[in-house]
Amino acid sequence: MMNRHLRKAFVVTAAITTAGLMMTACQNDSSSGTSKSSGSSSSKASKDSGTSKSSTDQDSVDSAPVANNGSGAKSGVSGTFKNGTVSYLAPGKYTVTVPGKTEQAFFVAEDTLVYGAGQVCGSPQSEERPQCTLDELETATKQKAVTADVTMKDGVATVVRERHDAQNGTPGGVNGTWFGNVSYLAPGKFTVSDMKGVEQAFFIADDTLIYGAGTICGSPNSAELTQCTPAELEAAAKNGVSAEVKLTDGIATTITEDR
């Protein structure tokens, strides 16, 4: 009888112990699952946070060039300034002054084309204009202003073309009007001889006005004079042509063929 009660007590105790162990295991599983879920959620949140940061960084990188482009938007004067006088202002910066207009500042760039006619580079006696360096332009304009035509875009010169005139090799040139035979001397340079045979040398410039009456150009039967080109004057002057020549500082302003 005693043994039966002991066996029952043992069985009950074992059952209670087993039930307790199972409950503990369930609690551990639940805790582990919660921890795992929390860890996964934390990891996901961290990953999402990282993704958000990366997107912000990307937006910052993409927007920077736009801001730079906006702040560096092109601005400045565009156009051609003919019959101008170019003066040095600062390294890479100059001014061009055209009669009757406001002085205009401009910059030069590495691709700015500079052509000389005796002062910047080249020879004043040649019709050809060699290409000069930016250093030569700076050196020349530091010494004195250079007469030139300047073409610019957005405030930067694309072409600086020195002109043939008194400042470019004929300082103290003569002024006045000559009537006589015009002869070719060299590219861009001529002579005009008066009735006594005294010759006066002179240059022509881009804005020299040349009018023909049949020999330089045009028709001798026309009542109107025809405007000619420097090339036509050169061809005619190689054989000699009678004309009226008006000079300013050794430069012909007008050449009018006699009828």
C-alpha positions as CSV (number, residue, x, y, z in Angstrom):
1,M,0.0,0.0,0.0
2,M,2.8,2.3,0.9
3,N,4.7,1.4,-2.2
4,R,1.6,2.3,-4.3
5,H,1.4,5.8,-2.8
6,L,5.1,6.3,-3.3
7,R,4.8,5.4,-7.0
8,K,1.9,7.7,-7.5
9,A,3.7,10.5,-5.8
10,F,6.8,9.9,-8.0
11,V,4.6,9.9,-11.1
12,V,2.9,13.2,-10.1
13,T,6.2,14.8,-9.3
14,A,7.7,13.8,-12.6
15,A,4.7,15.1,-14.5
16,I,4.9,18.4,-12.7
17,T,8.7,18.7,-13.4
18,T,8.1,17.8,-17.1
19,A,5.3,20.4,-17.4
20,G,7.6,23.0,-15.7
21,L,10.4,22.3,-18.2
22,M,8.1,22.6,-21.1
23,M,6.8,26.0,-19.9
24,T,10.3,27.2,-19.5
25,A,11.2,26.1,-23.0
26,C,8.2,27.9,-24.4
27,Q,9.1,31.1,-22.6
28,N,12.7,30.9,-23.9
29,D,11.4,30.3,-27.4
30,S,9.0,33.3,-27.1
31,S,11.8,35.5,-25.7
32,S,14.2,34.4,-28.4
33,G,11.6,35.1,-31.0
34,T,10.9,38.5,-29.6
35,S,14.6,39.3,-29.4
36,K,15.1,38.0,-33.0
37,S,12.2,40.1,-34.2
38,S,13.5,43.1,-32.4
39,G,17.0,42.6,-33.8
40,S,15.6,42.2,-37.3
41,S,13.5,45.3,-36.9
42,S,16.5,47.2,-35.5
43,S,18.6,46.0,-38.4
44,K,16.0,46.9,-40.9
45,A,15.6,50.3,-39.3
46,S,19.3,50.8,-39.4
47,K,19.4,49.7,-43.1
48,D,16.5,52.0,-43.9
49,S,18.3,54.8,-42.1
50,G,21.4,54.0,-44.1
51,T,19.5,54.1,-47.3
52,S,17.9,57.4,-46.4
53,K,21.4,58.8,-45.7
54,S,22.7,57.6,-49.0
55,S,19.8,59.2,-50.9
56,T,20.4,62.5,-49.1
57,D,24.1,62.3,-50.0
58,Q,23.2,61.5,-53.6
59,D,20.8,64.5,-53.8
60,S,23.6,66.7,-52.4
61,V,26.1,65.5,-55.1
62,D,23.6,65.9,-57.9
63,S,22.5,69.4,-56.9
64,A,26.0,70.8,-56.5
65,P,26.8,71.1,-60.3
66,V,23.5,72.8,-60.8
67,A,24.3,75.4,-58.2
68,N,27.7,75.9,-59.6
69,N,26.3,76.2,-63.1
70,G,23.8,78.7,-61.9
71,S,26.4,80.8,-60.1
72,G,28.7,80.6,-63.2
73,A,26.1,81.6,-65.7
74,K,27.6,83.4,-68.7
75,S,27.2,87.1,-68.7
76,G,28.9,90.1,-70.3
77,V,28.9,92.0,-73.5
78,S,28.9,90.4,-76.9
79,G,29.7,92.1,-80.3
80,T,32.5,93.7,-82.4
81,F,34.2,96.9,-81.4
82,K,35.7,98.4,-84.6
83,N,38.2,101.2,-84.7
84,G,38.9,100.7,-81.0
85,T,41.9,101.5,-78.8
86,V,42.9,98.6,-76.5
87,S,44.6,99.4,-73.2
88,Y,46.0,97.1,-70.5
89,L,44.0,97.0,-67.3
90,A,45.2,94.0,-65.3
91,P,46.6,90.5,-66.1
92,G,44.2,89.0,-68.6
93,K,41.9,92.1,-68.5
94,Y,41.8,95.0,-71.0
95,T,39.6,97.8,-72.1
96,V,38.6,98.9,-75.6
97,T,37.6,102.4,-76.4
98,V,35.6,103.3,-79.5
99,P,35.1,107.0,-80.5
100,G,31.7,108.1,-79.3
101,K,31.1,105.0,-77.1
102,T,31.7,104.1,-73.4
103,E,34.9,102.3,-72.6
104,Q,34.3,98.5,-72.5
105,A,36.3,96.2,-70.3
106,F,36.9,92.6,-71.5
107,F,39.0,89.5,-70.7
108,V,41.2,87.3,-72.8
109,A,41.2,83.5,-72.7
110,E,43.5,80.8,-73.8
111,D,41.7,80.5,-77.1
112,T,41.6,84.2,-77.8
113,L,43.0,84.9,-81.3
114,V,45.4,87.9,-81.4
115,Y,46.7,89.3,-84.7
116,G,49.4,91.9,-85.0
117,A,50.1,94.7,-87.5
118,G,53.4,96.0,-86.1
119,Q,52.9,96.9,-82.5
120,V,51.8,93.7,-80.9
121,C,53.8,91.6,-83.4
122,G,54.4,91.5,-87.1
123,S,55.3,94.4,-89.4
124,P,53.5,97.6,-90.1
125,Q,54.6,97.5,-93.7
126,S,52.9,94.1,-94.3
127,E,49.3,93.6,-95.1
128,E,49.5,90.2,-93.5
129,R,48.6,90.0,-89.8
130,P,50.5,87.2,-88.1
131,Q,49.1,85.5,-85.0
132,C,50.5,86.9,-81.8
133,T,50.7,85.5,-78.3
134,L,48.8,86.8,-75.3
135,D,52.1,87.7,-73.7
136,E,52.9,89.9,-76.7
137,L,49.5,91.6,-76.4
138,E,50.1,92.3,-72.7
139,T,53.6,93.6,-73.3
140,A,52.5,95.9,-76.2
141,T,49.5,97.4,-74.3
142,K,51.6,98.0,-71.2
143,Q,53.8,100.2,-73.2
144,K,51.0,102.1,-75.0
145,A,47.5,101.6,-76.2
146,V,47.0,99.6,-79.4
147,T,44.5,100.4,-82.0
148,A,42.5,97.2,-82.8
149,D,39.2,95.7,-83.6
150,V,37.9,93.5,-80.8
151,T,35.2,90.8,-81.1
152,M,33.9,89.5,-77.8
153,K,31.4,87.0,-76.5
154,D,30.0,87.2,-73.0
155,G,32.7,89.7,-72.0
156,V,35.6,87.5,-73.3
157,A,37.5,88.5,-76.5
158,T,37.4,85.9,-79.2
159,V,39.5,88.0,-81.6
160,V,41.8,91.0,-81.1
161,R,42.9,92.3,-84.5
162,E,45.5,95.1,-84.5
163,R,44.9,97.8,-87.1
164,H,47.4,99.5,-89.5
165,D,47.6,103.1,-88.4
166,A,49.9,105.8,-87.0
167,Q,50.4,104.1,-83.7
168,N,51.4,100.9,-85.5
169,G,54.6,102.1,-87.1
170,T,54.0,105.5,-88.5
171,P,54.2,107.9,-85.6
172,G,54.0,111.5,-86.5
173,G,52.5,110.6,-89.9
174,V,51.6,113.4,-92.3
175,N,48.1,115.0,-92.7
176,G,46.6,116.6,-95.7
177,T,45.3,116.0,-99.2
178,W,47.5,114.9,-102.2
179,F,46.7,114.9,-105.9
180,G,48.9,112.8,-108.0
181,N,49.9,109.3,-109.2
182,V,49.4,106.5,-106.7
183,S,51.9,103.7,-106.9
184,Y,52.2,100.4,-105.1
185,L,55.1,100.1,-102.7
186,A,54.5,97.0,-100.5
187,P,51.4,95.2,-99.2
188,G,49.3,97.9,-97.5
189,K,51.8,100.6,-98.4
190,F,51.7,103.1,-101.3
191,T,53.1,106.4,-102.5
192,V,51.5,109.4,-104.0
193,S,53.6,111.8,-106.1
194,D,52.6,115.4,-106.8
195,M,53.2,117.5,-109.9
196,K,56.8,118.1,-108.9
197,G,57.5,114.4,-108.5
198,V,57.8,114.5,-104.8
199,E,56.5,111.2,-103.4
200,Q,54.7,110.8,-100.1
201,A,54.4,107.3,-98.6
202,F,51.2,106.3,-96.9
203,F,49.4,103.2,-95.5
204,I,45.9,102.1,-96.0
205,A,43.7,100.7,-93.1
206,D,40.6,98.5,-92.9
207,D,38.4,101.5,-93.0
208,T,40.1,103.3,-95.8
209,L,37.5,104.3,-98.4
210,I,38.5,103.7,-102.0
211,Y,36.5,104.9,-104.9
212,G,37.1,104.0,-108.6
213,A,36.2,105.6,-111.8
214,G,37.2,102.9,-114.3
215,T,40.8,102.1,-113.5
216,I,40.7,100.9,-109.9
217,C,37.2,99.6,-110.3
218,G,33.9,100.7,-111.8
219,S,33.1,102.1,-115.2
220,P,34.6,105.3,-116.8
221,N,31.2,105.8,-118.4
222,S,29.3,105.9,-115.1
223,A,28.5,109.2,-113.4
224,E,28.7,107.5,-110.1
225,L,32.0,106.4,-108.4
226,T,32.2,102.8,-107.3
227,Q,33.6,101.7,-104.0
228,C,36.6,99.4,-104.5
229,T,38.5,96.9,-102.4
230,P,42.1,97.2,-101.2
231,A,43.0,94.3,-103.6
232,E,41.7,96.3,-106.6
233,L,43.6,99.3,-105.5
234,E,46.8,97.3,-105.2
235,A,46.3,95.8,-108.7
236,A,45.7,99.2,-110.3
237,A,48.5,100.9,-108.3
238,K,51.1,98.5,-109.6
239,N,50.6,100.2,-113.0
240,G,50.0,103.6,-111.4
241,V,46.7,105.4,-111.1
242,S,45.9,109.1,-110.8
243,A,43.9,109.8,-107.6
244,E,43.2,112.2,-104.8
245,V,44.5,110.9,-101.4
246,K,43.5,112.2,-98.0
247,L,45.9,111.3,-95.2
248,T,45.6,111.4,-91.4
249,D,48.7,110.5,-89.5
250,G,50.1,108.9,-92.6
251,I,47.0,106.7,-93.1
252,A,44.8,107.2,-96.1
253,T,41.2,107.9,-95.1
254,T,40.0,108.3,-98.6
255,I,41.4,107.5,-102.1
256,T,39.3,108.8,-105.0
257,E,40.3,108.0,-108.5
258,D,40.5,111.0,-110.9
259,R,38.1,110.9,-113.9
